Structures are given as C-alpha cells and as structure tokens.
Amino acid sequence: MSPSRRRLGVALLLDPPVRDQVDGLRRALGDESLGRIPSHLTLVPPVNVRTGDLGAALRRLRAAAGVLPGSLHLTLGPPATFLPDNPVLYLDVGGDVERLRRLRDAVFAPPLERPLTWPWVPHVTLADSTTPERIAAALTALDRFAVVTRLERVVLLEEGPGRIWTPLADTDLGPAAVVSRGGLALEITRSRIIDPEVHAMLAKGPDGVAAPAAHVPPMGGPIILTARREMQVTGVAAAWTRPDGTHVAVYVPREYRGQGIGSHLLAHLEAAVRQARWDSPSLQAEGPAGFYRVRSSWSIPVAGA
C-alpha cells in the first residue's frame, strides 16, 4: 500500500465470551483468516482511503455512531451460506437489524464508501472460500447454533503487513455528550482506543514529552474519553485497571487550559468508572505536571508524579 493511502474497514467487533465461541467455530471449520482478522460483523469492506482523509474517516465513524441511541442487541446464528454465488459460510444476524442498517448506512459514506460487488447482508463470517461439501456439513451440524450478544462500539480497522487487520479507532454507539451549550459546545465521546488524532496531541505532551495517557495499557477496559471543540481535540481522559487498583489520567493541552475542559472530562470519567462497577478500593492519578489530578480524598498520588 502506498504511503499516501491506507486500507481501512469498519466493523462491529465481537467481545468475549461470544468472540471465543465464534473463534472456536472458525478454528473447527479451518478458517484461514483466523488470527489475521478478528471475529466481526462488517459494515464497510476494505476501502483505500487517502492518508489526508483519515481525519474525515474518523469524523464519519463518530457521526455514524451517534445516529443510534445506544448499543445493539443482536442474535448470531444459525449458519447460512452465500452459495451458489460465493462459497462463504456465515452466521445469520437477527435482533436490532433495522438499527444495524441505520448504522451501516450512516458510516458507508465518503471517504468510507466504495463500489460493492454484492448487496450488503449483515453476517459474521465463519469460513471464507471453503468447499460446498464442508459448508453442507456445517449447516447440518450447527443448525441450532445461536447466541445473543450486545455490541457497544463501532471500530475502524486498518490492514497492515501480513494482511493483519487491527483496530485503529473506535467509538461507543450513541450520541456524544455535549456540555457548555451556552458557549462553544464541548463534545465528549467514549472509546476503548486512543485514536490517531489524540495520539498526535499526546505525543507533543508538556515540554515535548509524551503524556502517560498515550501509553494506557489495554487492561480492564480501558475507558477513553475524548473532548473536542469544533472538531479539534481539546483533551483526553483515561481510566484503566491494574493489580494495584484503578488508574486515571486527564490531560488538556496548554492552549485549552483554564476553560473547564479538564473538570468536565474528570466528572464524566468518574461517572463512567462508577457505572463500570470496577472493583477497586481507590483511584490513582497518573502523570507529571500538566495533568489534572483526581480529588485527593479518594486518590493515591503516584510517587514522583
């Protein structure tokens, strides 16, 4: 892929334990893409996007997530096939299908739009390009397989070396929180991944040093809250768990400080941690000068921070 282009796709990724069940079926069926492509429901198949349009793709992802009131409840199964047109075995999708179509229509737009060979059918692939005999056997053996799942986020994936697809950005389904309506609106979105725009902001950090929130470990969540004003990133908050408890960090670039952004992020982060019901005796504040600290009455400062 040329440096001027990025190969992207949009999907709903399955979470455990449903992901583990579907991965087990894929393994048993000899799906060669297992390990390269996570179990998912495709919304936008692979599309080449100009590197300069990545910001527009991220905005499209957030806007699409906002068309739904919240998470999707879907039933996956029983298996079906696209034969005779295409030798693919997949899990049928039921449940909130109309809302799923609304999400797909909202995200399938420039720069994440491309010509399609076949009409879009919601499905979770179990085996691609397998034999008709193997498909027939699986349809019989798994004719009563069905599992119910709740999907909470939409994910932008990127293809890398070895044709491995990894998440690049995500956002929770549902409208963004909007505060400061009397002045310039501040939009706060929630995700599990720090997206490229936020990484770019964090990489600058205080005095040119990368901020700790840029290296949030993927444990127990994490919860990522991003604040934007007029499409510009104005701050980020993160919470994650470790064996020693729950850690939080809130960062606002110098040019946006003194506007209450950190306070809004902190309040939303505290609410999200409480809602997640993480079993932690304390919250620990991370970060050097320039990071907002959680209230000292219920936090433990990190030595040297």
N, C-alpha and C positions, 0 to 999 in steps of 0.2 A: 504494500500500500504506500502511495506517495506521501511524503510528509505534509503535503498540502491537503490531504484527505484523511478522514477517519471513518472506519467501518463500524457503524453503530446499529443497535437494535433496541426495541422496547418490549418489556415483558413483565408479567407478574411472576415473581419467583415463589416457589413453594417453601414453606418453613417446616421444620420438624414438628410433629412426627410424620406428617403426610409426605414430606420430601423423602424421608427414609423409606417409606413404603413404596413410593413411585420409583426411587432409585433401585430398590430391590427387584421390582418388575423389569426395569430396563436391563439390569445385570443378567437376570434369568433369560431374557429374550435376546441377549447378545448385542445390545445397542452399542455401536462403536463410538458414539459421541459421548457416552458416559465418561465423566472426568474432564471433558473439554467444555461441555455445555451443561449448566445446572438445570435441573428439572423446572419447567416453566410453562406458562401459557403465553404464546406470542401475541403481541399487539401490533408491532411493526417489525417485519422481517428485515434481514440485513440490508442496510442502505448506506451508500457512500456519501458522507457529509463533508463539505469543505471545513478545514480547521477553523477558518474565520467565522463559521456559522455555529460553532459549538455553543456559544452563549445563547443563540436563538433556539437551539435544540433544548438547552436546559430550561429556558423560559417556557417552551412548548410543553415540556414534561410537567412543570409546576402548574401551568394553566389547565392542562388536562386533568390532573389530579383534583383540582378544585371544582370540577363540574359535578362531582359526586358528593353526597352528604357525609360519606364515611366509608368504612370497609365493605368488602363484597363477601357474601356468603354463597359459596359455590359447591356443587356436588360433582365430583370427578368419577366417571365411570357410568356404565360398564364400557369395555373396549369397543372400538369400531375401527373401520378402515376406509381409506380413500380409493381402494381398488374398485374398478379396474384402471382408473386414471393414474393412480400413484400408489406404489407398494409401501404404504405407511400404516402402522398400527398406532392407534392413539386412544386416550381416554376421552369419552364424550363429556361435555360440560353442561350442567344444569344449574338451577338456582337463580341468582340475580343476573340472568343473561341480558335483559334489556338494559340494565345499568352498566353491565360489562360492555355492551355495544356502544353506549354513550361515551364511555371512557376511550374505547378504541377509536371512535370517530373523532374525538377531540385531540388525540395525540397523533393520528395519522394525517398530518398536515405539514407543509413546509416548515423547516427543512427535513422533517422526518417522514416524507411521503415518497413513494416510489411506485412504478407500474407493477401490477400483480399478474401472475400467470393464472391464478385461481382465485375465486371469490374467498373472502375471509370467513373461516369457520372456526369458532372457539374450540380449542382442543389442547391436550397435553400429550406430546409425542412420547411413545414408549419404544418404538423401533422404527428407524428410517431405512428405506430401501432393503427390506427383508424379503424373504420368499413368500409366495402365496400360500404354500403349504404350512409354513411356520405361523403365518397370520391366521389361517383357518383353525389351527390347533389352539392358538391363544384365545381366539374368540369363543371357542367352546369351553376351554378350561377356566376362563376368567369371566364368564357371562354374568356372574352375580357380584363381581367386584364393584364396590362403590365406596367412596369416602367423602365426608363433608369437611370443608375447610373454610377458614376465614382469611382473606387476603387484605392486607392493610396498606400496602405501598406499591407504587409503580416504579420500575427500575430501568435506567438507561444503561445498556451494556456495550462494551467495546471488544472487538476481536483483536487479539494480539498474536504474537508469534506462536506457531504450532496450532493455529486456528482455535486458540483457547479464548472463551468468552468470559469476561469478568465484569462485575458491576463498576460503573464509572460514577453514577449519581443515582439518587432515589428521592422520593418524596412521599409522605403519607397521603393516603386518599382522604379527601375532604377539603373544605375551604381553608385557606390560611387564616391565622389570627391577625386581625388588624387593630392597631392601637393608635392613639393620638389623632383621632379623626378631626379634631378641631384645627390642627395644623397640617404639617406634612405627614401623611399616613406612613406608619411603620408596619411592614408585613413580616410576620414570623411564620416560617414553615418548619416542619419537623421531618427528620430523616434518620437513617442509621449510618449514612455515609457522608463524609465531608467532601463536597463536590469540588471540581477543579477551580471554580471562581473563589471559593472560600480558601482552598489551599493556597492560591496565589496571594490572597490577602494575608494569610497567616505566615507565609514564608518570609514576608517582609519583617513582621514582628517588631517589637521595641528595639531600637538601636540596631536594626538589621539582623537580629537573632530570631530564628524560627520560634514561634509560640508553641508551648506544650500541647495546646489543643490540636495542633497539626498532627500529633502522633498519638491520638486517642486509641488505645488498644480495643479490638473488637470483642470485648467480654461483657456478658450480661446486658446486652443491648447493642451498641450503646444508644443513648438518646442525643441527637444532634439538633439544635435549634439555630436557625439562621435568620438574622434580621436584614431586611432590605428596605431601602427607601428610594423610590423612583428607579427601581431595578438595580441599584448599586448595593453591594454588600456593605453593611454598616456594623456588623458584629456577629459573633457566634458564641453559642454556649454548648457545653457538652457534659454529659454525665455517664459514668461507666463504673463497673464493679470490679473489684479485685478481692483476693482473700482477706485483705485488711479492711474492707468496707467499700463504701461508695465514694467515688471521687467526682468532683465537679470543677469546671473551669469556664469562665466567661471572659471574653476578650472583645474590646472595641478599639478600632484604630484611633490614633491621636486626633485625627481631624473630625471625628464624630463624637468625641467625649464631651461631657457636660450637657448632653441633650436628653438624658434619662434612658438611653438605649440599654445600657447595662442593667439598670434596675428592672426594666421590662423583661429582658431576657432572663434575669435571675428569677423573677417571680414566676414566669412560665416554666422554667426549668424545675423549680421546687415543686410546682403543681404536677408536672409530668412524672417526677420521681415518686411522689406520693401515690399518684394514680397507678404507676407500675408496681407498687407494693413490694419494692425491693427490700429484702430483709437485711437491714444494715443499721447498726447502732449509732452511726454518725456519718456525716458528710465531710469530706476532706477537700479543702481548697487547694488547687494546683496553680503554679505559675509564679513568675517573677513580677517585678514592678510593672504596672500597666494592666494587670489582671484584677478584675473585681473579685473580692472575697465574699464567701457566703457569711451570714451572720455568725459572729464568734461564739454566741451562746450554744450553737449546735454544730460547730465545725472544729476540726483539729488542724491547725496550720502545718504545712509540710516544712520540715527542717530546712533552713536555707532559702526558703521561698520568699 
